[in-house]
Amino acid sequence: MKLEFHGHDERYVVEQSLMNLFSGEKPVYEPILPGDADWAVISLEEPEDLCRVTVSLCREGRTAERRYEEPLSGDDFRREGQRRHAVGACFFLAARDLTGVTPPWGMLTGVRPDKPVTWALEDGKTPEEAKAYLEAHYFVTPSRAALALETGATAAKAAKRLEKRDIDVYVGIPFCPTRCAYCSFVSQSVERSFALVPPYVDALCEELTAGGEMVRRAGARVRTFYMGGGTPTTLTAEQMDRVLTAFETAFDCSACTEITVEAGRPDTITAEKLSVLKRHGVTRVSVNPQTFEENVLRAIGRCHTAADIGAAMDLVARCGFPHVNMDLIAGLPEDTAEGFRRSLDRCLAYGADDITVHTLALKKGSRILTEGLRVPAAETVAEMLDYADPALRRAGYRPYYLYRQKYMSGSFENIGWCRPGGECWYNVDIMSELCSILSFGAAGSTKMVVPGTNQIQRAFNVKYPTEYIQRPEKWQANQAAFAAFYEAL
């Protein structure tokens, strides 16, 4: 679609809305010519303290026009956000007029659609007012606004437990037994890169040791620890012991009440590895089947069976971890609504107190796209999610965090469900951006959050394990930036 701007250059919000509202459309910045069938003209004027936006939109020869006004107030940062909202809202309303379709999350395109609810609650609005604000200001459907109210309220509760210099620690293990069809993460198949694992663990322990000393000097306090991937349990028991020991030795863990490790793939879980996790006081393990359907497991490239998932869960149960998480994905290749129902029912039968229901995101670089694998239609994914919500609620679960990704089937969401007391606070902290996240390992993304604001600074480790091993100066620079942030805070 050709885009023409007047009086502004709010490309990001328009491009995100374009992808959300018109599947497959890409922005084109070329002159609009007579006879063009797909175009939009977005104009912005500012008479005094008012932002006035007009949109003329043409799609396949059909046209719509809209005007939207929003008062401007506050400092330059707030006014920038108000302009961005006005442009996005006007474009959304014109598209809705043209198509007659309201996406579940309205005009919201970002990763964290419940953040406006959290802000509203923190500003003293009632839950009813916060929900109404989401519907009126962002055009979110009532069902999704109610969902955001639940998770946003959990985030507001989570924020109250944090103090100014509280942080979370993330450790990334970018190795997997095989690469799943839906995956585009920077991870290495252990089959192909086994020789990288020992030097990677060496480098990771070095980074953890330095990071712990830096955090102590900065006066920061670790509240949660999360080891993800990849699949952390691709490491041997001895290697996992080294990493966890490095963390415990380097950091003051007296306030760290939550230690989570993604055991992940059932074909990497052994009694010996779980024993190591238990000895180190791990409070939550994740076993992530994604599906129990044998044909779907084969389609996504998993080298295990549904029976292997059951055997892994039996091992976990015998270890007696306080919390267990299981993940499912709605919309996987070859899956059906009936197959997803069976998978969810199996998860419920195992009694995990934390179940995450993801919606498939069609990521660039994944085999689903490169090989053209067949995936369920958005209507089928909606049927899967429509089954999950009441089934989980009947079993005593409630949504406690959510997030979205680009190119999700049906523009839906990922939801973490738990029974009372089963919340993984790291998930809430990172998704609601409540505190800083100090990340270790290849592709680590460190976030430095100014408490009580929406101001965030970021620092990124190098992406690939080989580069991470060879270039310690990058994580050293990131740790220096983290220290400087807390010195200035």
N, C-alpha and C positions, 0 to 999 in steps of 0.2 A: 504494500500500500504506500502510495506517495504521501509524504507528510510535508506540510508547509507551515512554518511558525511566523507569527508577527508579534513583536513586543516582548519576546521571551525566548529562551532556549532550553525549555524543560524537556529535554529529549528522553531522559531516563524514565520518568513516570509515564510518558506517552508510549514509549516502546514496550514497557512492561505491560501496560494495559492492552496494547495491541495484541501481544502474544497471548494474553489471558482471554481476551474477548473474541478474537478471530484466529482460531487454530490454524497454524501453518503460514500465517501472514508474516512478512518481514518488512521492516521499515525501509523505505527508499527515499533518498533526498535528491529528487530531480524535479524540474519544473512540471507543474500540472498542465497538461495539454487538453484541448477540446477533444472529447471522445473518450478520455480516460475513465475507466469504470470503478477504480478503487483509489480513493484519495481522502485526505482530511486536511482542513485548514483550521488551525488553532490559534486564536488571537487573544492577546491579553492587554488590558488597559488598567491604569491605576489613577483614577481621579481621587486625589487626596488619600484618605486612609481606606480605600476600597479597592479590592481586586475584582475586576470584571473580565470574565472569560467568555468567548463565543467560539463555538465549534460548528463547522459545516462538514458533514461526513457523507461520503458516497461509497457504497459497497455493491458491486455487481450492478451498477447503474441506478440503484435505489438510494435516495438521499434523506438526510435528517439534519435538523439544526437545533442547537441548544444554546442557552445563555445561563451562566452561573455567576453569582456574586458572593464574595466573602470579605468581611471586614478584616483589616490589617491592624495588628496591635503588637506591642512588645518590642523586644530588641530585634536586630537584624536576623539572628538565627531563627527566632520564632516566625518572623515575617516570611522568611524563605520557605519554611514548612507550610505556612498558610497559602502561599502562592502555588506551591507544588500540589497541595490538596485541591485547590480550586481548579487547576488545569486537569488533574486526574478525574475529579468528579464530573466536570463538564463533558470530557471525552466519554466517560462511562455512561452518562445519561443519554448522550446522543447515540451511542452504540446500542443501549438497551431499547431506545425508541425504534431503532432500525431493525433489530433482530427479535425483539420480544422476549429475550432470554436474560434472566438474572442469575449469574453464577452464585454458587453457595456462599462465597465470601465477598460478594459484592465487588466493590472497586479495589479491595485489598489485594495486593500482589506480593507482599513481602513474606518473609520466612515466619514471622511471629505475629499472627493476626489478633492475638489476645492482649497484646501490649497496651492498646488504647483502653481496654477495660481495667487493667492494672493501674494505669495512670489515673483514670477516673476515680477508682476506689481510693487511691492514695490522696487524691484531691478532696476527698470527703463526700463524693457522690454516693447515693444508695445503690445497692445492686440493681434495682429496677431502673434507676437513672442511667447507670453505666450501660446496661443492656440496650435501653432505648437510644442512647447516644451512638452505639455501634450501628444500630439499624438506620437511624436517621442521617448520620454523618458519613457513613461508609457504605450504606445500602446493603448491609449483610442480611441474609435471610434470618427469620426468627429462630429457626432451629440451630443455625451456626452461632448466632449471637448468644443463645442460651448456653451452648457448649463453651464459648469463649468466656462467659461469665464464670463458669465452674473452674476452668483452668486459670483464668486471670485472678480469681479469688485465692487460689492456692499460691500463685506467685506473690500476691500481696502478703500472705501469711509467711511465705518463705523469706521475704525481705526483712520481716521483723526479727528474724533470728540472727541476722547478720550485723556485724559491727563494721566500722569504717575501713579497717585494714584486713578484713577477712578475704581469703582467696580460696580457689579450688585448684587442684593439680590434675593435669591430664597427661598420660603417658601413651604414646602411640606405637603399636607393633605392626608395621606395614607388611606382614606376611600372611599368606593363606595357603591351605593345601592345594586348592585350585581356584581359578577365577570364576565367580558366578556370572551368569549371562547378563544380569541387570546391573553389574558393578562397573563404576568408572573411577573408583577411588584409586589413589596412588598406592598400590600394593603389589607385592611380588609373589608369584607362585613359588612355594618352597621347593617344589620339584625342579624348578629351573634356577633357583638362586640360593640353594642350601648353603653354599660357601659364604654368603654374605651375613648369615645370621650371627655367628660368633663375633665377628668384628663389630657388627651393629650393636650387640649387647654391650660390648666393651665401651663403645662410644656413648651409648645411652647412660650407662652407669657413671661415666665421667661427667656427662651433662647434669645428671641428677645431683651428684656430689657438689658441683659448683653452684647449682641452683639453690640447693638447701642452704649453703653458706650465705648466698646473696639474700635469700628471703629472711633469714635470721637477722642480718644487718639492717634490712629494711623495716623490721618490726612488723611484718605481715604474719597472719595466723592462718594455717591451713585448716579448712573445715571439711572438705571432701576430697577423695582421691578416686580417679577413674582410669582404668587401663582398657583402652579400646584398640581398634585396628581398622583393617585387617582382622586377624584372628589371633589374639594373644596366646592362646593355648597351642599354637604351632611351635612355640618355644618348648624346649625340654623342661622337665621338672627342675633341673639344676639351673637352667638359664632364668626361669621364672623366679626361683629363689634368689638369684643374684640381683635381679631388678628390684624386687620388693625389699630386699635387705638394703640396697643402696638408698631407696626412698626412706625407709625407717631410720637409717643411720644419719642421713643428711638433714632431715627435717624434724622439727618439733611436732610430733603427732598427737600431743596431749588433747588438742581440741578437735582432732579429725575423727569424727564418730561414724563416718561412712567410707568404706573401702569397697569399690566395685571392680570386678574383673569380668570382661566379656569372654566367657569360655567359648561361646559362639558355636562353631561347627561340632556336631556330635562326634565326627570321626577324628577329632583332636583331643577329646576328653578322656583322661585315664584316672584311675584311682590315685596313682602316684602324684599327678599334677594337682588334683583336688586336695590331697593331703597337704601339699605345700601351701596352697591358698588358705586352708584352714589354720595351719600353724602361724601364718602371718596375720591372722585376724580379719580376713576378708569377710565382709558382712553381706555381700550380694554377688551372686554369679548369674550370668546371662547364658541361657541355652537357646540358640536362635534357629529353630527348624525352618522358618519362613513358610513351610507347607508340610503336610503329612501325606500328600498325594504322590504316589510313586512316579507317575508319568511326569508330573510337574518338577519333581526333584531331578529327574533325568534331563528335562528340558532346560533347566537353569544350570546344569553342569555340576550338580552335587554328587560326590562319590560316597554317599551313604544312603541307607534306607530309612523308612519310617520306624522300623524295629530298632535301628541304631539310636534314634532319638529317644525312644523309650528306655533303652539300656543306659544311656547317658543320664537321663532324669532319675533313674533308680540309683545310680552312683551318687548323684548330687544329694538326693534325699537321705541316703545313708550317712553322708558327711554332716548333715544338720546345719547348713548355712541359715542364718536368720531370714534372708530374703532370696527369692529366686525369680528371675525375669525370663519370659519367653517372648520371642518376636514372631509375628506373622506378616506377610505381605499380601494385600489384596490387589489382584490384577496381574499375577505372574503368567508367563507364557503357558498355554495349554490348560490353565485352571478354569474352573466353572464356578458358578455361584454355589452349586451343591458341594463341590470339592472344598471350597473355602469354608463352608459351614461345618463339614466334617473335621477340617483342620482345627477350627476354633473350638469345637466341642472336645477334641482330644486335648488341647491345651487346658481347657477348663477342668478336665478330668484329672490332670496331673496336680492341680491345686497350687500352681505358682501364684504368688500374691501380687505379681506385677506382670502385666501382659501388654505389649506394645503392638498396635495394629497400624502398620504402614500402608500407604497407598503407593503403588508402583510409580516411580518417576523415570521417564524415558530419557536417560542421560546420554549425552554425546560420548561416543567411545565405547559404550556398552555393546555386547554381542547382540542384544535384542535389536538394536538399530543397525549395526553393521551387517548382521546376517538376516535381518528382516523376519525375526521370529514372530509368530502369531500371538497377539495378546488380546485379552477380553475387551469388549467395547466399554465405553464409559458407563453405559446403562447397567451392564453386568457388574462393574465395580461398585456402582451405587447400591445394587442389590446386596452385594457382599457386606458393605458398610451398614446398610439398613438392618441386616441381621445381627451384626456385631454389637451395635449399641444396646438394644434391649436385652440380648443374651448376656452380655457382661454385667449390665445393671441388675438383672435378676440374680446373678451369682454373687452380688455384693461388691462389685467393682464400681469405681467412679473415675471419670477422666481427671487427671491431675496436671498434665502438660500436653502441649500440642505444638506442631510446627508444620510448615509447608515447604515444598521445594519447587523448583521450576519444572515445567513439563510433566506435572502430575496428572494421572488419568482422571478426567472429570473435574479437574481443579479442586480436588478434595484436600485431605490433610493426613498427617500422621498423629496418632493419639496414644499417649501412655495412660493405661488404666491400672488402678491398683485397689486393693482392699485397704481398709483403714489401717494406717501405720506402715503401709508398704511403699510410701513415696521414695523415689530416688532423688534426693535433693540436688545432686549434681545436675540431673536433667533439667530441673526447674531453674536452677541458677544460670545454666548456659543458654537455655532457650529464652528466658526472660531477661537475660543480660543483667543479672542482679549484682554480680561481683566479678572481679578479675579472674581469668582462667590462665594459669601459667602452664604452657604446653611444652612437652619434651618429646623428642624423636623426630624422624623425617616427616615432613608435611605438617608439623605442629603449628597450630594457629593460636598465638597468645593474644588475649584480649585484656586491655587495661581499662577498667570501668571507673569513671568518676562517680562515687556513690550518690544516689538520689537524683541523677541526671541521665540524659540520653547521650552523653558524651563518651565516646569510646575510641581508644587508640589501639592499633593492631601491629603485631610483629609476626613474621612468618619464618619458620625454619625452611631450609631447602627441601624440595619435594622428594627426591629419590634417595634410597638407602645408600647407594655408592657415594653420591655427592655428600650426603650427611656425614658419612664416615670420614671422607677426605677433607671436609671444610668445617672444622669446629669453630672457626672464627665467626661464622654466621650466627650460631646459637649464642656465642659469647657476646656478640653485639646486641642480640635480642635481650639477653639477661641484663646487660648494661642499661638498655632502654627501660626495662621493667624497674630496675633500681632507681633510675632517675625519675620515673613517674611517681614512685612512692616517696621519694625525697621531696618532691614538689607538692605532694598531696596535702 
